[in-house]
Amino acid sequence: MTAVQLSNDLYLSNFEQRIKAGTCGPDWFAPTRRAALNRFLELGFPTPRHEEWRYTNVAPIASAGFCTREPGSAQVTREDIAAFSFGVSVCVELVFVDGWLCPELSSRGAVPAGVRVASLVDVMETDRSLVEPHLARHANFEEHAFAALNTALMQDGALVYVPRHSVVEQPIHLLFVSTGGGPASASHPRNLVMVDADSQATVIESYVGLGASGEAAYLTNPVTEVVASENAVVDHYKLNLEHDTAYHVGTLNLHQFRASNVRAHTASCGGVLVRNDINAILDAEGCECELDGVTMIRGRQHVDNHLRVEHAKPHSNSREFFKGILDDQARSVFTGRIVVQPDAQKTDAKQTNMNLLLGPGAQADSKPQLEIFADDVKCTHGATIGQVDEEAIFYLRSRGLSEPAARGLLVHAFAGEAIDRVRFEPLRSRLDELSLARLPHGAALRESIG
C-alpha cells in the first residue's frame, strides 16, 4: 500500500472509532463531519507543489499519522498549567487538555447576563439554533485540507457568545494544553466566537505543550471562526508556546459586518513546524481590521504566517504588521494577500513585514500580494529582511553598554514594536519576558538594566 493510502486508512479508522466511542457530538452535525472527511481524503495533505505551501513542507505530518486521544486519557494539574494561566481574578478561563474541556481546571468567572462561555460540544447538544448558522460556515474545508481534517475529527473547544449591547470586561482565555501522550497523538480543537451588534469582547488562545525535551512529536490542528456583527469590537490574541517537538497548523477565520472593528495578534514562539492561516472577510461598509504578529524562533524552527484579507464592500480599512526574529537556522515565511473586490471602492489597506536575521543560517521568505479589482483604492505593501545594524551597536557601546547588552537592546526594541500593539497588559508583559528569555543576549540586557 502507498503512504497516501495508509494515511487515508488511518484517518478513516480514527473517524470510525470516534463514532463508535460516541465522541463525535450531536447527530445533526454528522453529515458535515462526513463531508469534511471525504473532502480531506480527496485533497490529501498539501505539498510544496501547491503555491500556497511552496515554502512549507508538511511531509513529516503526513507520514506520522497523528490520531486523536479520548477524553480523560491524560491527567493535568493546576500546578502543571500555573505558568500559562493569567489567573482567575484576571480572566475567564477554559482549559482544554489534548482537545477536551477540563472543567476542574476551568473558571467561568462572572460574565454579563446572556454571555456564554462554554464547551462548544455541549452547546451543540443543547442549543443547535445558536451555533448552526456559523459553525463550519466560515472556515472553508472544501479548499483547505487541514480545515477539513479538523471539521471531520474536531473534538471540543469553546463557544463564546456575546449578545447585543454587551461588554465583557474580563478577557476570555482559552488554554489548550497538549501532553504529547505517546507517539503520534493529535488534537483538533474547534472554537466559535460570535459577538453580536454593539458588543465588545477580548479572546485569548494559548497553545502550550507539557513534557520533557525529546519526547514524541504531536500535532495541534485548531480552527477558530470569529463573527463580528455590526459595530462589534473584538480583540483576538493567539499565543503559541508549543513543545519543541510539536507540529501546529492553526486556522483563524474572521467575518466582519458593518462598522465592526477586529484586531487579531499572533505570537509564535514554540513548535518545530508552525503554520498560521489567517483569513478575514470585510463583508460590509466601514469595517476596520488589524492583523499583527511577532515570530521569535531559533534552532531549526519553521513558522509560516499565511494571511488573506478580502475587502468585499467599500469604505473599509485593513492593516497587517508582522515581525520576525530568527536565530540559528530558523526559517520564517510570510505571505500576505490583500484582495479588493470590484464593489470595494475607497478601500485603504496596508501591509508590512519586517524580519531580523540573527544567525548565519537563518532564512526569511516574504511574499506580499495585492489583487485589486477596484479603481478607487489605496493599497500598499512593504517587506524588509536584514541584520542588526553594526553602527547602532557601536553607538550603544560608546554609551557604556557591553556588546551583548547592546545587541540584546536592539533586538528587544525590534520585537517591542510588535509586542506593544497588544492591549491586554498581562499578555504584553508575558511576551516581553519571552523576548528577553528566548532571544540572544537577553540575559545580558536584563543584567545591564538591573
C-alpha positions in Angstrom: 0.0 0.0 0.0 1.2 3.5 -0.7 2.0 6.0 2.0 -1.0 8.1 0.9 -3.4 5.1 1.2 -2.0 4.2 4.6 -2.6 7.8 5.8 -6.1 7.8 4.4 -7.0 4.5 6.0 -5.6 5.7 9.3 -7.7 8.9 9.4 -10.8 7.0 8.2 -10.2 4.5 11.0 -9.8 7.3 13.6 -13.1 8.8 12.3 -15.0 5.5 12.7 -13.5 4.9 16.1 -14.7 8.3 17.3 -18.2 7.5 16.0 -18.3 4.1 17.9 -17.0 5.9 21.1 -19.7 8.5 20.9 -17.3 11.4 20.9 -18.4 13.0 17.6 -21.1 15.3 19.0 -24.7 15.5 18.0 -26.3 13.7 15.1 -27.2 16.9 13.3 -23.5 17.7 12.7 -22.7 14.2 11.4 -23.3 14.9 7.7 -20.9 17.9 7.9 -18.2 15.8 9.6 -18.6 13.1 6.9 -18.5 15.6 4.1 -15.3 17.1 5.5 -13.7 13.7 5.9 -14.5 12.8 2.3 -13.1 16.2 1.2 -9.9 15.7 3.2 -9.4 12.2 1.6 -9.8 13.8 -1.8 -7.5 16.7 -1.2 -4.8 14.9 0.8 -2.1 16.9 2.6 -0.7 19.9 0.7 2.8 19.7 -0.8 5.3 22.3 -1.9 3.8 21.9 -5.4 0.8 23.8 -4.1 1.6 27.5 -4.4 0.2 28.4 -1.0 2.5 25.8 0.6 5.5 26.4 -1.5 7.9 27.2 1.4 6.4 24.8 4.0 6.7 21.0 3.7 4.2 19.1 5.8 5.5 15.7 4.8 6.5 14.9 8.4 2.9 15.4 9.5 1.5 13.3 6.6 3.9 10.5 7.3 3.4 10.4 11.1 -0.3 9.5 11.0 -1.4 11.5 14.1 -4.6 10.3 15.8 -6.8 11.9 18.5 -7.0 10.7 22.0 -10.1 10.0 24.0 -11.3 12.4 26.8 -9.6 12.0 30.2 -6.7 9.9 28.9 -4.2 12.4 30.4 -4.0 13.9 33.9 -3.0 17.5 34.2 -2.9 19.5 37.5 -3.2 23.2 38.3 0.5 23.2 39.1 1.2 22.0 35.6 -0.5 24.9 33.9 0.2 27.6 36.5 2.9 29.2 34.4 0.5 29.6 31.4 -2.6 30.9 33.3 -3.4 34.5 33.7 -5.3 33.8 36.9 -9.0 33.6 37.7 -9.1 37.1 39.0 -7.9 38.5 35.6 -9.6 36.2 33.0 -12.5 33.9 32.4 -10.5 30.8 31.6 -11.4 27.5 30.0 -8.7 24.8 30.0 -8.6 22.0 27.4 -6.3 19.0 27.7 -5.5 17.2 24.4 -8.5 18.8 22.8 -11.1 18.1 25.5 -12.5 20.6 28.1 -11.2 20.0 31.6 -13.9 21.5 33.9 -12.0 21.1 37.1 -9.2 23.3 35.8 -11.5 25.9 34.2 -13.1 29.0 35.8 -16.0 30.7 34.0 -15.9 33.7 36.4 -18.6 36.4 36.3 -19.8 37.4 32.9 -22.7 39.7 31.9 -26.2 38.3 31.6 -26.7 36.4 28.4 -23.0 36.0 27.7 -22.0 32.3 27.1 -18.5 30.9 27.6 -18.9 27.1 27.4 -17.9 23.9 25.8 -18.7 24.1 22.1 -19.8 20.4 22.0 -22.1 20.9 25.0 -23.8 23.9 23.3 -24.1 21.9 20.0 -26.1 19.3 22.0 -28.4 21.7 23.8 -28.7 24.8 21.5 -28.4 23.9 17.9 -30.1 27.0 16.7 -27.3 29.2 18.2 -24.3 27.5 16.6 -25.6 26.0 13.3 -25.7 29.3 11.3 -22.0 29.8 11.8 -20.2 26.6 12.7 -18.2 25.3 9.7 -19.6 28.2 7.6 -16.5 30.4 7.5 -13.5 28.0 7.6 -13.6 26.6 4.1 -13.0 22.9 4.3 -13.7 22.5 0.6 -10.3 24.0 -0.3 -8.1 23.6 2.8 -7.1 20.1 3.9 -6.3 20.9 7.5 -9.6 22.7 8.0 -11.3 19.7 6.5 -9.4 17.3 8.9 -10.3 19.5 11.8 -14.0 19.6 10.8 -14.1 15.8 10.5 -12.2 15.0 13.7 -13.0 18.1 15.8 -13.0 17.4 19.5 -14.1 20.1 21.9 -13.4 23.8 22.0 -15.0 27.0 23.2 -18.3 28.6 22.3 -18.1 32.4 23.1 -21.3 34.2 22.5 -21.8 37.9 23.4 -25.3 39.2 22.8 -26.3 42.7 21.7 -25.2 45.7 23.7 -22.9 43.7 26.0 -19.3 44.4 27.1 -17.3 41.6 28.5 -14.7 43.4 30.7 -12.6 40.4 31.6 -10.7 38.7 28.7 -11.7 35.2 27.9 -8.7 32.9 28.0 -8.8 29.6 26.1 -5.9 27.5 27.3 -5.1 24.4 25.1 -2.7 22.0 26.7 -1.0 19.2 24.8 0.5 16.4 26.9 2.1 14.5 23.9 0.7 11.4 25.4 2.6 8.8 23.4 3.6 8.6 19.8 1.6 10.4 17.1 -1.1 12.0 19.2 -3.2 14.8 17.8 -5.8 17.3 18.9 -8.3 19.2 16.7 -9.8 21.9 18.9 -12.7 24.0 17.4 -13.7 27.4 18.6 -16.7 29.6 17.6 -16.7 33.2 18.7 -19.9 35.3 18.0 -20.0 38.9 19.1 -23.4 40.5 18.3 -24.1 44.1 17.4 -22.8 46.9 19.6 -20.9 44.5 21.8 -17.3 44.0 22.8 -15.0 41.1 23.9 -11.4 40.0 24.1 -10.5 36.4 23.4 -7.0 34.9 24.0 -6.0 31.5 22.7 -2.9 29.9 24.3 -1.4 26.7 22.9 1.1 25.1 25.2 3.0 21.8 25.4 3.9 19.8 28.5 6.6 17.2 28.8 10.4 16.9 28.6 12.6 17.7 25.7 13.0 14.9 23.2 9.6 13.3 23.7 7.4 12.1 20.9 6.1 14.6 18.4 2.4 15.6 18.4 0.0 17.6 16.2 -2.2 20.5 17.2 -4.7 21.5 14.4 -7.1 24.1 15.7 -9.7 26.1 13.8 -11.4 29.3 15.1 -14.2 31.1 13.5 -14.9 34.7 14.6 -18.1 36.5 13.6 -18.2 40.3 14.4 -21.6 41.8 13.9 -22.5 45.4 13.3 -20.5 47.8 15.4 -18.9 44.9 17.3 -15.4 45.3 18.7 -13.3 42.1 19.0 -9.7 41.7 20.2 -8.3 38.3 19.4 -4.9 37.0 20.6 -3.1 33.8 19.8 0.0 32.7 21.7 1.9 29.6 20.6 4.1 28.1 23.2 4.0 24.5 21.9 6.6 21.9 22.9 9.7 21.9 20.7 8.6 18.6 19.1 5.2 19.9 18.1 3.6 20.5 14.7 1.0 23.2 14.8 -1.3 24.1 11.9 -3.9 26.7 13.0 -6.7 28.4 11.1 -8.4 31.6 12.1 -11.3 32.9 10.0 -12.7 36.4 10.7 -16.0 37.5 9.2 -16.9 41.2 9.8 -20.1 43.1 9.3 -20.9 46.8 9.1 -18.6 49.1 11.1 -17.1 46.3 13.1 -13.6 46.5 14.5 -11.4 43.4 14.8 -7.8 43.2 16.0 -6.0 39.9 15.8 -2.5 39.4 17.1 -0.5 36.2 16.6 2.7 35.4 18.6 4.7 32.3 17.6 7.5 31.0 19.8 7.0 27.3 20.1 6.8 24.2 17.8 9.2 22.7 15.3 6.8 23.4 12.4 4.1 26.0 12.6 1.6 27.3 10.1 -0.9 30.1 10.9 -3.6 30.6 8.3 -5.5 33.8 9.0 -8.4 34.8 6.7 -10.5 37.9 7.1 -13.6 38.9 5.1 -14.7 42.5 5.4 -18.2 41.9 4.3 -19.8 45.4 4.8 -19.0 49.0 4.8 -16.9 50.7 7.5 -15.0 47.7 8.7 -11.7 48.0 10.5 -9.3 45.0 10.6 -5.9 44.9 12.1 -3.7 41.8 11.9 -0.5 41.9 13.9 2.1 39.3 14.8 5.5 38.6 16.1 7.6 35.5 15.5 10.6 34.7 17.8 12.2 31.4 16.8 15.6 29.6 17.0 17.2 26.3 16.3 15.6 24.7 13.3 12.1 26.0 14.0 9.9 26.9 11.0 7.0 29.3 11.2 4.7 30.2 8.2 2.2 33.0 8.6 -0.2 33.0 5.7 -2.7 35.9 5.6 -5.6 36.7 3.3 -7.7 39.8 3.7 -10.7 40.2 1.4 -12.3 43.6 1.0 -15.8 42.8 -0.3 -17.5 46.1 0.3 -16.5 49.8 0.1 -15.1 52.1 2.8 -13.2 49.6 4.9 -9.6 49.7 6.2 -7.1 46.9 6.9 -3.6 46.8 8.4 -1.1 44.0 8.6 2.0 44.3 10.6 4.2 41.2 11.2 7.7 41.0 12.6 10.1 38.0 12.6 13.2 37.5 14.7 15.2 34.4 13.7 18.3 32.9 15.2 20.5 29.8 14.4 18.9 28.0 11.4 15.3 29.1 11.9 13.1 29.9 9.0 10.1 32.1 8.7 7.6 32.6 5.9 5.2 35.5 5.5 2.5 35.5 2.7 0.1 38.4 2.8 -2.6 38.7 0.2 -5.0 41.6 0.1 -7.9 41.1 -2.3 -10.1 44.1 -3.2 -13.3 43.1 -4.9 -14.9 45.3 -7.7 -17.5 46.8 -5.3 -14.9 47.6 -2.6 -14.2 51.2 -3.6 -12.5 53.5 -1.1 -10.6 50.6 0.4 -7.5 51.5 2.4 -5.1 48.6 3.0 -1.6 48.5 4.2 0.7 45.5 4.7 4.2 45.5 6.4 6.5 42.6 7.1 9.9 43.1 8.8 12.5 40.4 9.6 15.7 40.4 11.6 18.2 37.6 11.0 20.5 36.8 13.9 22.0 33.5 12.9 24.2 32.7 9.9 21.7 30.0 8.8 18.5 31.9 9.4 16.2 32.5 6.5 13.1 34.6 5.9 10.8 34.5 2.9 8.4 37.3 2.4 5.7 37.3 -0.3 3.3 40.3 -0.2 0.5 40.2 -2.7 -2.2 42.7 -3.9 -5.2 41.6 -6.0 -7.1 44.8 -6.8 -10.3 44.8 -8.9 -11.5 48.3 -8.0 -10.1 51.6 -9.2 -10.5 54.0 -6.3 -8.4 52.4 -3.5 -5.2 53.0 -1.5 -3.2 49.8 -1.1 0.5 49.5 -0.1 2.9 46.8 1.0 6.4 46.6 2.1 8.9 43.9 3.3 12.4 44.1 4.8 14.9 41.4 5.7 18.2 42.3 7.4 20.6 42.0 10.3 21.4 44.1 13.4 22.9 47.5 12.5 26.5 47.4 13.4 26.7 51.2 13.6 23.9 51.2 16.2 25.9 48.6 18.1 28.9 50.9 18.0 26.9 53.8 19.2 25.4 51.9 22.2 28.8 50.6 23.2 30.1 54.1 23.2 27.5 54.9 25.7 28.7 52.2 28.1 26.8 49.1 27.2 28.6 45.8 26.6 28.3 44.3 23.1 25.9 41.5 24.2 23.8 44.1 26.0 23.8 46.4 23.0 22.7 43.6 20.7 20.1 42.5 23.2 18.7 46.0 23.5 18.4 46.4 19.7 16.7 43.0 19.2 14.4 43.6 22.2 13.4 47.0 20.8 12.7 45.4 17.4 10.4 42.9 19.0 8.8 45.5 21.2 7.3 47.5 18.3 5.1 44.4 17.6 4.6 43.4 21.2 3.4 46.9 22.2 0.4 46.5 19.9 -1.0 44.0 22.4 -3.6 45.9 24.5 -4.0 43.3 27.3 -1.2 44.2 29.7 -0.6 40.8 31.3 -0.2 39.2 27.9 2.0 42.1 26.7 4.3 41.6 29.8 4.5 37.9 29.1 5.6 38.4 25.5 8.1 41.0 26.7 9.5 38.4 29.1 9.6 35.8 26.4 11.6 38.1 24.2 14.2 38.5 26.9 14.3 34.8 27.7 14.4 33.4 24.1 16.3 36.0 22.1 20.2 36.1 22.1 21.8 38.3 24.7 18.5 38.8 26.6 20.2 37.8 29.8 23.0 40.4 29.2 20.4 43.1 28.6 18.4 42.1 31.7 21.6 42.3 33.8 22.6 45.7 32.4 19.3 47.3 33.1 19.1 45.8 36.5 
